[in-house]
Amino acid sequence: MREMLTGGDLDVLTGDYLAELTMLILARDRLKNPDAGYARTFLRQLEECLGLAHERGVKIVSNAGGLNPAGLADAVRKLAAEAGVPVRVAHVEGDDLTAAHPGALAAHAYLGGFGIAACLREGADVVVTGRVTDAALVTGPAAARFGWTPEDHDQLAGAVIAGHVLECGTQATGGNYSFFRDGDVRHPGFPLAEIHADGSSVITKHPGTGGFVDPGTVTAQLLYETGGARYAGPDVTARLDTVRLSREGTDRVRIDGVRGEAPPPTLKVGLNRLGGFRNEVVFVLTGLDIEAKAELVKAQMGEALAKSPPAEVRWDLVRTDRPDAGTEETASALLRLVVRDTDEAKVGRALSGAAIELALASYPGFHVPAPPGKGSPYGVFEAAYVAQDAVEHAAVLPDGRRIPVPPPENTAPLTAVPEPPLPEPLPAGPTRRAPLGLVAGARSGDKGGDANVGVWAVSEQAWRWLAHHLTAERFRELIPEAAGLPVTRHVLPNLRALNFVVEGILGAGVAAQHRFDPQAKALGEWLRSRHLDIPEVLL
């Protein structure tokens, strides 16, 4: 926060604190303390920076309110009074639908940006919200600044795209980027957007900060956690297939051409509930006979667990071992056992006792990196949908006045866009077996139990090959975990990109810890490492 306030000019500083997993964590906090439920780190940052923001005339807009935006607003007022900083604090509410969803720890609708805009138009210096879309932190201030109405779809869509680029911070400035060696990303600076009245923007960063901004870093973030050409939100549906990127100088990328459409008639609701209890133990298998050692301990543990079998038992053998290894660690494989059940007793002592009792009676070299502990609760994320008018979206001003935010008058059901024509394929020629990542970048992420993998070509020639060669069927071949799952391919020619949505690969979402990489953060990099027959002209 200090870096952004001191590094250069700024009108509005946004802070995105919420993810699907964060909402579950905050819900568990609120079970222990009804006054909790917001991101306390936001307050710690304000202790240092609120006065600085006030001196520089910078508005602060954040969704750190989580499950308790009114509580956070009060806490900010108290902090400001103690520090002698005269700021006006407002908040946005109406997203909490937990009472309407029995069994959920938290159920919150994703609100749009017009509640934020109302707060800013009434003179608020700090606006905190609960569950709004990540992009709403940008569309709200832009709508307030330029006087946009809910019918200004193109302008709102442009701001949504800018907000989507900013929402994950340094992922737009070289962080988590396939081609990270193109610049110095040891300490990437945070991105900022210069937004114009027509909805176009320039993505850049403060002078002198690390990292870099180029069409590739912006493309990577545009593809992150998206689906098809229509990117739906509560205020507008933005057309990803209309986005145009152009380099405007060093660390400056212009976004324009974005078209918007009426938003869908429903709002997404994120439901978080406890799914049960889980536990795990990792067995280290070293040297020879790895598979036989794994079969022995699986049989022994199976007998022990059969006395009170958990609902779910999963084994994964990770072959990190190498033949004739120079270190014991590189001579070892990992055998991971995960159990789940709604009964904590079945995954607690039953598992840890059985594992430790084998310490002197199993395969040679038996040991575990850490002793298994008690079972721990895990969460489940689900998405539901309600009508736009089912929420009481409101801006709550510093003096307590409430400004209702009506739902949009015009909506349109979300439908798929017809697949665009593909580019001319490359002429036939010699190929070489090589990693996909030599000619394409990728960025992957999670949406509940689904994952998306955005893949973009590094050149026009590479795009002519990629668009025809990397089909949904070939994706399943390269990512065997997806073999039995629905995989949808979306084509985005303006970005020279393909976006794959893999349904169900993450089970019940990140909190359920369904797979080794529970948020699919590295799924794209795994795909880039797979070998294909690539035309030599591209290599």
SULDAUR-V667068 format. One record per run of one state. SS is the DSSP state (~ for helix, > for strand, _ for the rest). FROM is the first residue (numbers start at 1). LEN is the number of residues. Records with the same first field share a line. If there is no record, write none. Layout:
SS=FROM-LEN, FROM-LEN
This chain:
_=1-1, 7-5, 16-4, 33-7, 57-2, 63-6, 84-5, 94-2, 97-1, 101-5, 110-1, 112-2, 122-4, 129-3, 133-3, 147-6, 167-2, 173-7, 183-5, 189-2, 196-5, 206-4, 211-4, 224-6, 233-4, 243-1, 250-2, 257-3, 262-4, 287-3, 309-3, 319-10, 342-2, 348-1, 358-9, 369-7, 391-3, 397-5, 405-26, 439-1, 448-2, 458-2, 470-2, 479-1, 483-4, 496-1, 503-7, 513-10, 530-1, 539-1
~=2-5, 20-13, 40-17, 69-15, 98-3, 114-8, 136-11, 153-14, 169-4, 180-3, 215-9, 240-3, 290-19, 329-3, 344-4, 349-9, 388-3, 436-3, 460-10, 472-7, 480-3, 493-3, 510-3, 523-7, 536-3
>=12-4, 59-4, 89-5, 96-1, 106-4, 111-1, 126-3, 132-1, 188-1, 191-5, 201-5, 210-1, 230-3, 237-3, 244-6, 252-5, 260-2, 266-21, 312-7, 332-10, 367-2, 376-12, 394-3, 402-3, 431-5, 440-8, 450-8, 487-6, 497-6, 531-5
